[in-house]
Structures are given as C-alpha cells and as structure tokens.
Amino acid sequence: MSTVADYPRQRRTGAARFLPLLGWLPESNRRTLRADAVAGLTVGVMLIPQSLAYATLAGLPPAAGLYASIVPLVVYALLGSSGTLAVGPVAVVSMMTAAALAPLADGDPTRYAALAALLALLVGAIQVAMGVFRLGAAVTFLSHPVLTGFITASAVLIVVGQVPSLLGLDASGSGPLPEALSAVAGALSTVSGPTVAVSAVAVAVLLVLKRVAPRVPGALVVVVALTAASAALGLDQRGVAVLGEVPTGLPAPALPAVTLREAASLLPAALAIALVGYTEGVAVAKSLGSRSGQRVSPDGELVAVGAANASAGLFGGLPVAGGFARSAVSFSAGARTPLSSLVSAAVVALTALVLTPLVTALPMAVLAVTIVVAVAGLVDWRGMVSTWRTRRVDGLALAVTLLTTLLLGVEAGISAGVVFSLAVLLWRSSRPHTAELGRVPGTGVFRNLARYDGLETDPEVAVVRVDAPMVFANAERVSDTLRDLVERRPRTRAVVLDASAIGDCDCDGAHALGGLRRELGERGITLRLATVRGPVRDLLARDGVWRELVAAGHVHPDTASAVAAAQGRAPVGGPAPGVL
Amino acid sequence: MSTVADYPRQRRTGAARFLPLLGWLPESNRRTLRADAVAGLTVGVMLIPQSLAYATLAGLPPAAGLYASIVPLVVYALLGSSGTLAVGPVAVVSMMTAAALAPLADGDPTRYAALAALLALLVGAIQVAMGVFRLGAAVTFLSHPVLTGFITASAVLIVVGQVPSLLGLDASGSGPLPEALSAVAGALSTVSGPTVAVSAVAVAVLLVLKRVAPRVPGALVVVVALTAASAALGLDQRGVAVLGEVPTGLPAPALPAVTLREAASLLPAALAIALVGYTEGVAVAKSLGSRSGQRVSPDGELVAVGAANASAGLFGGLPVAGGFARSAVSFSAGARTPLSSLVSAAVVALTALVLTPLVTALPMAVLAVTIVVAVAGLVDWRGMVSTWRTRRVDGLALAVTLLTTLLLGVEAGISAGVVFSLAVLLWRSSRPHTAELGRVPGTGVFRNLARYDGLETDPEVAVVRVDAPMVFANAERVSDTLRDLVERRPRTRAVVLDASAIGDCDCDGAHALGGLRRELGERGITLRLATVRGPVRDLLARDGVWRELVAAGHVHPDTASAVAAAQGRAPVGGPAPGVL
C-alpha cells in the first residue's frame, strides 16, 4: 500500500507557475516514472472502449471519443495540479452533450460534429476564464446534494437511453424520461434476438470477470472477445448493429465551422457542462489528493481542465472532464504525477493510428453494456438516504434536482438545483437562529435556556445570542426578536446581545442595532454588546454606533462582564481579561 | 411634546385579530379622539393638492387621486397597526405607475385608467398574499442602500418629468433620464412666459411661507391663491395649462375591464410597486412606532396596505402607499390611532363631493411645483455619503441602483439593486472571515492574532475561528483555509476549531468537517471542535461526524479546554463548567 510519502509534491515556483508540468518533473525519479507508466497503461486500456462508448452516447462517431482522449490528456498533463486525476470523455458530460446538440443539428452528422467541437471550445473558454478570474470558489454553489441528485438522474437517463442499443430496438431512448420511456415502449416489438443475446453474454462475462479476476480490464476483454465473435459469425448480417468503419489516423487541429448564433444558443449548455464537469472532477481530485497529500488548486484545475476542453474542441473531440471511476483506477494502479496521463494518451493514439480497422465488427450492444455497467456505479443510494436524514431541506434540494432532471432534462435539472439551494441559503439567512441564554450557576459561562436545565436568569437582564451575520436580509427580523423578548419580560432593564456568532454586518445591520438601542433607550432599557467580532466592530465604528456604545460603556469583552455591568457589580471571577 | 404614554396600544385579541380597528376603539378616549381629529384634518388638507398632483404625475385624471385618498384610507383605518402612518398616493409609486402604464395604454385615457385600477388591484393582491403567507420578512431583501438609491433616482426622474409643466413646454419629460432630458431640451423653444411666471410665484410663496409660517399648509395656500388668480386673470387663455373639469361625486366600485394578458404584462411592475410601496411604508411606520411605542406588525401592515390598494383599484384610483412626509406631518400633528385616517378621508370626500368645481382654473404648473418641492425632500445626501463611508459594497449597491434607475428606468433599477445585493450576500457567504487565535496570557480567553499583540501561541496547537455558517457555498473554502494554516505551521499536531461563530451547517459543511478530520488524521493531526452551537451540533449528530468526534474526545465546551486537551493538561482555572 502506498503512503503519502510516495507521492511527489508539485513545485509551484518559477516557470512552474506558468507550466505546472515543470513543477512535477524535478520531483520525478525512476520509481515514480515506473509507477506512472503502469498506471497510464492501465487507464489507457480502460479508455479505449470507454472513449468509443461515450462518443456514441454523445451521439458522435466513435473516433471523436478517441480524439478526445489524446491531445486533451497531454494538455492536462502539462497544466494539471493532481497527480492522479484521469481526464477524458465521461458518461454524464457526454449525455449532457447529446441533450444540448440533438435539437440543433437537424440530423446532419457533419454539423453535429462541428457543434460538439464548438461546445467543447465554449466549455473550455468558460472554465479557463473562471480559473483566471479566480472564481473557483463560485463554482461551489453546486452543492453535494444537488450534484448527487443530478448525477443519479443522469445515470437513470443514460441507462434508459441505452435500452434501444441493448435490445436492438429501432428507437431513440434519449431525452427526458417520459418521452424516452414512451419511445422505448413503442418500439418494443422491434426487438432483435441476436442483439439481446450479445448483450446478455457481455453482461455475464463482465460480472464473472469482476468476481473471479477483478484486476482484469473487463470492458476491454468483452470488447475484444465479442468483436472477434461478431466478425467470425457475421453478426452484422443477423440484425446486430455494429460500430462500422472508424477512420485511421489523427485529426489536424481546426476551428469548427459554426455561426455566432449557434455559439450563443449553446452557451447555457456549455455553462452547465463547465460547472458539472469541473465540480465532479475537482471533487475527485481533492478526495484523491487528501490521500496522496497532493494539494489541488481549484483555480489551477479550472484552467487545466478548461484548456483540455478547448484542445478537445480544436481536435474534433467532445467535452471532457475528470472521471470518477477512471481516476480511482488510476490511483489504485499507482499513478504518481500527470506523466501517467501522457502514457494513457500514447496508448489511445496508438490505437487510433493502428488498431481502428480491427473494431469495425464491434457490436453497439457491447458498448451499451459497458456504459450501463459504468454509470450504475454513479448512483449513490447511501448518499441520498443520509442526505435526507441529515437535513430535510438538503434532501429536498436533491429531490428537486433529481425529478427536474428526469422529467424536464439536464439543463433544467441543474438550474433548478442551483436556484433551489441558493434560495434556501437566502431564506435561512433571513431567519437566523437566536437563543436566550442563562448562566451556568457559579460560573461566567452562558448557555441556551432552551437546551440546558438549571441555568440562572435575571428578570431584569435579558441575555440573547444571534447565530448569523446581521445583514439587510435579517436585520429587521433580529430586531423584532429582541423586541418580542423584551415584551415577554416586562421587568427587563438591560438586554445583553452576545455577538460572538455574528460574523458579518452591513449598513442595514448597523442601522438596526442603532435603532434598537435608541428604541430600547426610550423605554429605559440599555442595550449592551458582548464579544463583538473584529469585522463587525470595524463596520459599527465606521457607521458611528460603536462610538455611542463605547462612550456609554455598553461594550464588553464577554457576556459575563456585560451581565455584571448591567447588574451593577463586578463579574464572577473578577473583571474579564483583555482590552476591546 | 407627547410621550409614549399618550399613545394607545392596539389590542390584538378576540375580534380585533380579524378587524384590527376593534383593537383600537376600546383604547380611545376623548383626548385621543380630539388629537386624531386635529391630525386627520391637517393631513386631509395636505392630501387635497397632493392627490391631484400625484394623479397627474401618474398620468391619470386628477379625480383618480382624490378617489385613492378616500376608500383606501378607510380600509387602512380598519386594518392598520400603526396609529400614525398616513396612506394615500405617493410620488415614487405614482411615477412607477406612469412608467408601467405608458407603454401599454397607447394614449387611450379610458384604457389607461382601467390599467391603473388593475395595477392597484394587482399590487394589493400581491401585498395581501405576502402578508397572509407571513412573507413580511422576505420583503426585507430590499436593503436600505438599494432603497435609498432607488428613491433618490426616482426623485430626480420626477423632477425632470415636471420640467415641461413648470416651463409650459410642449413635451413629455417622463421615462429614463437620457430620453427625458433630450425631449425636454428639444422642446425648450416652446417655453411659455406666463407659465414660468406662475411657477416662479408658486415657488416664492412656498419658500416664504415655509420660512415665516411653517405651520401653514403651504401647498394648499398656493393652490387656492393661484387658482383664484388664474380664474380672475383668465390664465388659460394666455397659454397656461390648467387642470380643467374635475367630475363631482364619488365613483361606484367596479372591476376594471381588462384582459388576462394585460394583467400578466403588468405583473412585474405590480411586484416592484408592492415591494417599494410596502418597504417604504413599513420603514416609516416602524420608525414612528418606535417613538410612539406602538408595535407595527410587518405581516399585518402588508395585509392592511394591500387591502387599501385593492380598494383603490375597485374605486377607480391608483396604487397607494404609506407616505414619508405625510406620515411625519400626521405624527407631529398628534395622530394617536388610525381613526385620524378616517377624518382625512372625510375631508377628501367632502372636497370630491362639493369643491371640485372650484379647482378648474388651477394651473398645472402649481401642481408641478408642489410635486418638485415634495420630492426634493426625498433625496438623502447624508445617507448616501454615510453608506459609502461605512461599507464600500453597500455604497456600490446604492450606486448601481441609482444609475440603473436613472438610465434604464424604475423596474430595471429595482431589479438591479435586488440582484446586486443578493449576489453580494452570496459572495460574502462564500468567503467567510476566519481568524487564527492566541491566548491572552494567564487566562482562558483567546483572541484574533491579527488584531491583538502579546498573545500566546503553541506551535503544536493551531486555534482558528470561522465567522460564518458552514454551508455548501463556503465549506470547501473553509477547509482550504484550515489546510493552508497547517501547511504554514509544520509542527502542528492539533487544530482547534472555535465554532462559536458558526451559526448554521448543512450536509456539505458536515462532509467538509468529516473529510478534514480524516485528512488531518492521516497526517497525524487531530481536529478538535470547541463551542459548537446547538443547531450545528444537531446536524453533525444526524450526519454521524459528531459521534466519531465525541467518541474520540475531540469535542469541548470552550476553546481553553480544547487547547488544554490538545496539550495534554488541565485547562487554566480548572475544567470548564457545563456539559455538552
């Protein structure tokens, strides 16, 4: 088993700031090069069937998948900050690509390929721009529950989309669930016996191999064996759809021939793919990075994956991302640095140059099986249940994303999830948690009266803690809470506001505090502030409230001193230490 | 000077919960009735010229303003929770009404009036619905800086819009600033000498009266005097535009004859007016309420003002709101309960029934002068400067709203302001303030190292405080901050997270904490949590992280005990009190 010490750290000084690969090379040695070669070979062998499969999933000729697994991997190796992330075509992004392009291409394959390349370019441009402007943090607005719901729904849509290929139906299973299901159901009479047989054999072989020889690349074995069988038996003559000719060689770089209007109409899809592709990839990279000790830079990853996408666009490929399963394989095969990606790219390039004539007879059903098996692993049942149990509103965000994606499609699903979770964030910040506090007897410690028994309270001194930033979205509500508190406690002569959990404040928050102080003052009640955090203090000082409070002696380093001052005595255990 | 004791409190039990006026009546006595009568009379006299003026500002016949000042005032008196708020046509809302209706009415006055009534109905429906669903708090998403920017820009647009009336130009000055200014500039050659003279006299009289007799209702005096002069001199024959016939009598209630499509196209404007009208009104009511000791219920006010708007729609009026200047007059004239509104309504009703024939000769320039003088008071220079000084980003929100309103119009301005301030809220919650802490020597108190000198630190124990809820929008960033901290302190063996300012947590926050704990653990560093707030604890418990933390003994009631445990000794001053 490898330990953190086996993994080189990327140097990030000098020329390596512009070409991160230069930060990896000085750290490489014979041991890491060997490990990278083995891992790169393993991933490369896995990439060949997946590239073909995900290209067909995206609605493109299989060769586009190979192209997307060569130059983009080289580009990622040059720029990436993760030693183990495996970039290439991935199922969810390919499905999103198909959903974006189908309505635009009018069934013209040349136009479709040009649009796919354009989409990859747009995704790349968006990601690079976000990285350059250091917006990596903004991308975290895609929460885990939303991502889980989206990926689960995508897996379902992908599986349904493969049913025609698995059964040899004369139908398309793509699009939102209702249309896809009815299309599949309507075509069930066109089922092809030999195709079903091929699918069944492929599934059986994959399952058996996974059980008896888990280290063997099952997908590749199935592809090789069933392609040979298909060629030998002439299955394409018996109603089994096969891959057909795949051109040999590598494409020259070219800008896709498209109009500005087409670019504009693809922008929303590009944004969604940029977001999903990056978020999934960076989550994988970070989780592997925490095990290898290699730090992943979010903004750097945006630039690296974005450049990989842009190169995929230039070389006739399709949008790419860091894949979950493939990166896990890369990690457990021992990848140490991005050099492993170079090895994978070489493997795929060799295939494209030499081996493509051999895959002509590959049955489409076999690719469909590899897709279904791969995406089945994306459904995170435990994550869904635990999200629902942990926080109902997060479970709701997951459900909203899941259902919207299934019923209305991928872009609607992503938008619904993001909008829902942002709305929840705003809603929660407008209704902050507040607690009335009481003293643990004999101490200077104050706790929530609603949670602890046996606390001391003073009918003349109310102590309250507000657990949120005090900003325009909640300032009025916080004031109302404090007013209600005073109404409920008619003998109150002082209100102590424990500000320890108020992490931020804006003009509305300052006005509200000033207004409350005046209002309570007119009723003979003093407002005292305790444990005010630095940024809040600065803002109150600029607003002018702070000066009034300090002049009146109504600011205290902690709650105990504030209560003592309100009671006109020294705090338990002497005056509190430190100045304000 | 009145004191809080002079102001009755509204009873809120029994039948008064459904008809709030019943909660005021038992608290009234001869003294409050007298005060209400005087204040109601004062406001009523002020309302007559303002109603005529604001109706023309809204592009409606003057009578609509009178109608909007009768039944809506009665409705507000029945339902309102503020004893001093004066409801009626207000300048900003009238200008928003004109901006919303002008593009739809095609210059047809009947259609225009029907659309204005429909708009009032929609505004009322939106406000009542928000009140019934207790969304009063949601309305606070309109921050003070945004409101200040919007009202200031509105005042400028209103003043420019009155220039044609003031100078007798043959042009419209309505709409965004560039169009309005070029329309006014292009028509400067059509200036009317007699109109300018009337305007100048009106301004002079108003200024002199304000100086020598501030308690005299200047607008009314100017209106009466200059109407008499206009009739005597036959000014309408000399190129001075006059009000013309105002129908006598009161309208019967009627639903406006409009289509569903028209209603749908007015919805955005109705939403903006509902928001602005209510926010301004409730701010006035609360500020007066804090002086009179009368509690204002936000949801109750929404219902009351909403019902007033709906009645304005049924009785051929225009959208209304609680006015700033008028409420201040009502307050200083001694209003005690909403009964004062009934008196004002009676004064306006009497005018509509009897006095309208007398105002035919009223010069439009005089109304324009009263409008300009009224809105000049809405520009809050000091508020703008202090907002900019207090918090740069709030000043930016103000500037964005101000400029967008001036250049693109009122709805764009409100939308830009709301979107900008919500974006700032999200942006700030994605980049929370964090502080590394040190101990005040000889105590258990920890303070921000960046702000205080002479604090003790332990190279093996890092203490850090996060000043924000830990949610999907910032969880990754917080984790990164803690990782950076550990990188910077290579000898660190324990990280103590002071969670006192973490007021909320979601699934992503819990995952991040769990992941960080594992990641640090693999590097031999323990993560300890101190002062975890109740709601956060509950969530961590449901997620499962809490159990692991408690089992490992890594949860502490306060920072001092956590640090002591990390150092393997008892905390200064004995173990911390209280259980967790």
Interface residues (C-beta under 8 A of the other chain):
Chain A: V4 A137 A138 T140 F141 L142 S143 H144 P145 K286 S287 S290 R291 G293 R295 P298 S386 T387 R389 T390 R391 V393 D394 S421 L422 L425 L426 R428 S429 S430 R431 P432 H433 A435 V440 G442 T443 V445 R447 N448 A450 R451 Y452 V466 D467 A468 P469 V471 F472 A473 N474 A475 E476 R477 D480 R483 E487 S500 A501 I502 G503 D504 D506 C507 D508 A510 H511 G515 R518 E519 E522 R523 R533 G534 P535 L539 R542 D543 G544 P557 D558 G573 A576 P577 G578
Chain B: V4 A137 A138 T140 F141 L142 S143 H144 P145 K286 S287 S290 R291 G293 R295 P298 S386 T387 R389 T390 R391 V393 D394 S421 L422 L425 L426 W427 R428 S429 S430 R431 P432 H433 A435 V440 G442 T443 V445 R447 N448 A450 R451 Y452 V466 D467 A468 P469 V471 F472 A473 N474 A475 E476 R477 D480 R483 E487 S500 A501 I502 G503 D504 D506 C507 D508 A510 H511 G515 R518 E519 E522 R523 R533 G534 P535 L539 R542 D543 G544 P557 D558 G573 A576 P577 G578
